[in-house]
Amino acid sequence: MNRNITSPIDESLMQRARALGLYGILSDWSRIAAEPWLHDLLLAEENERKRRSLERRLNNARIGSFKPMTDYDWTWPKKIDRLAIEETVSGAFLRDKSNIVILGPNGVSKTMIAKNTAYNAAINGHTVRFTTAAIMLSDLAAQETSTALERRLRRYCHPELLCIDEVGYLNYNARSADLLFEVVSRRYQSTKPILITTNKAFEQWGDVFPNASCVVTLVDRLVHRCEQIVIVADSYRVKEARERAAAKVKERASRGKRS
């Protein structure tokens, strides 16, 4: 048999070793290729690198704790597009490189949906950054030099998905509006999607960023490739608080009867 002929199996193993950068093994390939332990070695290295990559993506994402979507009460909202939410959480919009804006009042699980979306994107191999509007804009505004600001902007512009939570809960000055505009513009130019949760319709963003001249253009770039998902509901947190209070009253009444 001609030992110079490489079998399809050998070629597959060689490609995997090359992808892993195992140049020492590749340099002695003619001797090592037939070793029975080679496949297990490559598999172990691949699995460990996948694990470390996922750990790094999740750490960089800064998602924090959250409830899974299996805990979501779909019967509570008066209006919700369940299919649109499920497609968002699955990351379908990442393939289209489109933005998502989730609009609704306080306490209707917008953050829960955003965090589940960010988590699923990370475990599916995407780089992600989750932040609140307040934290991001304060972070950017604190940079004292143009070099430091440029470096910090990359933190929010480089990831494949940026999730900005709670836009509209606070009012910001023109400087903050300019910084948000810079993030949105850079991501728009590189077709990297943004997911935003907000309690204010775009028509009200002038109130969030009063005296800022860039708001109209900022909104225009957000909505160009964007799906808006509206949730109409009373606060679920208020509902849970009432249920807990009622349960305590019932428990105390029950203890009173036993005594």
N, C-alpha and C positions, 0 to 999 in steps of 0.2 A: 504493500500500500504506500502511496505517496504521502509522506508526513507533512508536506508543504501545503496540502489541501486543507483548508479550514472548514469544519462542518458548520451548519447553521447554528447548532447549540453553542459551539466554541465562539462563533461570531457574536452571538447574543451576550454571552458572558463577558467577552472582551469589551463590548459597548458599555455594559454596566460598570465594569472596572474603570473604564475611561471616564465615564460620567462621575464616578466617585473620586477620581483623581488618584487612584492607587497605582502610581507610576512605578513603584518598586516591583509590584506583581507583574505589570505589563512588560517591564524590561526583561523578565525571565519567563515570559508567557509560554514559550514552547515546552518548558519543563513543568510548569504549574497547571496549565489548562486542563490536564487529565486528572488532577488530584480530586478525590471524592469530597474533600472538605471545602472546595472553592465556592460552590453554590451557597452553602450555609454561611460562609464568611461574608460573601457579598450581600446576602439577605439580611444578616445581622447588622451590617454597616448601613444599609439602606434604611432599615427600620429605626435605628438609633438616630440617624440624621433627620428622618421625618419627625420623630418625637421631639428632638431639640428644636427643629424649625417651628413646629406647632407651639411649643412652649414659648419660644421667642416672639412669635406673632401675637400670642395671647397677652404676654407681658407688655408688649409695645402698644397693644390696642387700648389698654386702660379701661376695660369695660366695667369692672367691679361686679358686685353681686346682683343677681336678678332672678326673677321667677321664670320658669320655662313656659312656653306658649300652651303647654298642656293644661296649665292652671287658669288659662284665660276663660272668662265667662262670656261666651258669645251671645248669651241671651240678655245681657244687661244693657248694652247700648241701644238707643232708640233708632240709630242709623249707623251702619258700618258695612263696608264692602269686604266681607270675609275673604273672598277669593283674591282680592287685591292685596290684602294684608298677608295672606299665606304666600302669595307669589313674591312679595317683598322680602319676607323672612327667609324664603328659600334662596334669595339672591338673584332672581331672574333679571332684575333691572341692571345687574352688573354686566351681563352679556350685551345689553343694549347701550351701556354707558350713559344711562339716563339718571336724572335726579329724582328723589322721592321727597315729598313734603307731606308730613302727617299733621293735620290741623284738627284741633279739638280743645275743649276747655280743660281746666286743671282736673287731675285725678281720673283720667279715662284710659290710663295704661299706655300712653304714647311712648314713655321712656322704656317700659317693658318691651314693647314691640321693637324699638330701635336697638336695644341691647341684644335681644335675640337675633336680630338681623346681623349686627356686628359680629356676634359670636359665631354664627353659622358661616359668615364670610371668612372668618379667620380659620376655622377648622377645615374649610374647603380650599385653603391655600392662598387666600388673598391677604395682602397687608391692609391693616385697618387702624384707624384712630378714632376713639370715642371721646367726646368732650362736651361740656356744656358751653353755651355761648359766653357766659360770664367768665369761665376759667380761660378759655381760648383768648378772648379779647384782652383780658387782664394780663395774661402771659405775654402776648405780643406787645402791648402798650408799655410793659415794664422794660423792654430792651432799650438800652441807652445809646447804642450806636447802630449805624446802618448795617454794619457787618453782623452784629449780634442779631438784629432783626431779620436779616436775610437768612441766617442760619436757623432761626426759630421758625420762620415761615415754612421751611422745608419739612418741619415736623408735621405740619397740617396739609401741605400740598403734595408731598411725596407718596403717602399711602394710596393704595388703589381705591379705598373707600374711606371717606370722612363722614362721621356722624356728629352733627351739632345739635345738642339737646337744649330745649328751653329757650329758644329764640322768642322774644316778646315778653318775657316775664320781668325784665328790667328795661329801663331806658338808657340809651348810650349817647355819648357825645359824638361830634363829627369825626374825631380822630378814630374812635372805635368803628364807626361806619366805614371809614376809609380802609381800615385794616381788614374788616370782613370783605369789603369789595375786592381787596387784593387777593385774598384767599380764593374767593369765588371766581375771580377772573383767571387766575393761574390754573385752577382746576378746569375751568371751562375751556381754556386754550389747549389743555392736554387731554381733554375728554375723560376726566376722572370724575366719577359720580359723587354726589353729596346727598346724604339723608339728613333732613331737618325735621325736628318736631317743634311746633309752635302753637301758641294759643291765639295768634293774631293772623287774620287774613292778610294777604299781600297789600291790600288797599290800606291797611292800618300800619304798615311798617314805617310810614312817615312819622307816626307818633312814637315808635320805638327808637328811631334815629332822627330826632328833630334837628332841623337846621343843617342836615347833611345833604349835599347836592348830588351825591352818587346813588341815592336810594333807587331811583327809577331805573338806572342802568343796571344796578345790582340785581334787582328783581327780574329785569328783562333777561339777564344771563342765566338766572336760576330756572326760569320757566321755559326757556327755549327747548330744552330736552328734559321734560319733567312730568311726573304724574303726581297729582294732588289727591290725597286720601283724606276724606273728612269723616270724623267720628263725632256723632251727636249723642251725648249721654250725660247723666248726672255723675257726680264724682263717685267713683267706686270706693275710694278711701273713706268717704263719708258714709257710704252704705255699709262697709265693713265695720266702721266705728259704731254705727247704730246697732248692728247685729251683735257686736261684742258687749255693748252696754245692755241690750235686752237679755243676752245670755247670763250676764252677771246678776241682773235683777231676778231672773228666774231661778238661778242657783241659790241666791240668798233667801228667796221665798221658800224654796224646798228645804233649806237648812232650818229655817224657822219652824216649819211644820214638824220636822223630825224632833226638834227640841221641845 
